[in-house]
Each structure stands twice: as structure tokens, then as C-alpha cells.
Amino acid sequence: MWVNEAHPAYRRAAASRSEGYHLALASALALAPLAVEPSKEHAFVTAFLTSWGAAIDRRKPGAGRSRRR
């Protein structure tokens, strides 16, 4: 996915530190027509974002962080 970092909407998302959410939403909206029938697109987007949001709960404490010993 390419992001136009000069676009005012991106700059606003960056300023509010919500780029991840907006990338997830754009991905869900792009995938929905390919994944489900038109009448189910809203439910797909909702389920996609729910799963994306729940992923933070599945992370192991300290995952991705280097620890000094």
C-alpha cells in the first residue's frame, strides 16, 4: 500500500498518531468487495477492525522489545 504523506488527511492522522488505524481501515475497505458480497461488506469491515484491535491483547508482554540483562 502506498501512502501519500503529503496529503492533508495523512498529516492529520500522523499528528493524532492514528496512522495505524487509518491504514487498517483503508485495507479493510479495499478488501471487503473482494472478500464478501456487497450486502456483507459493512460486517466484514467491522470484523476486520475488531480483529485488528484485539491483536494488541494477543501480544506477549515485552514482545519486540530488547531487554538489557
Summary of the structure (lengths in Angstrom):
residues: 69
radius of gyration: 15.6
end to end distance: 38.1
largest distance: 54.0
contacts: 129
relative contact order: 0.10
helix: 67%
strand: 0%
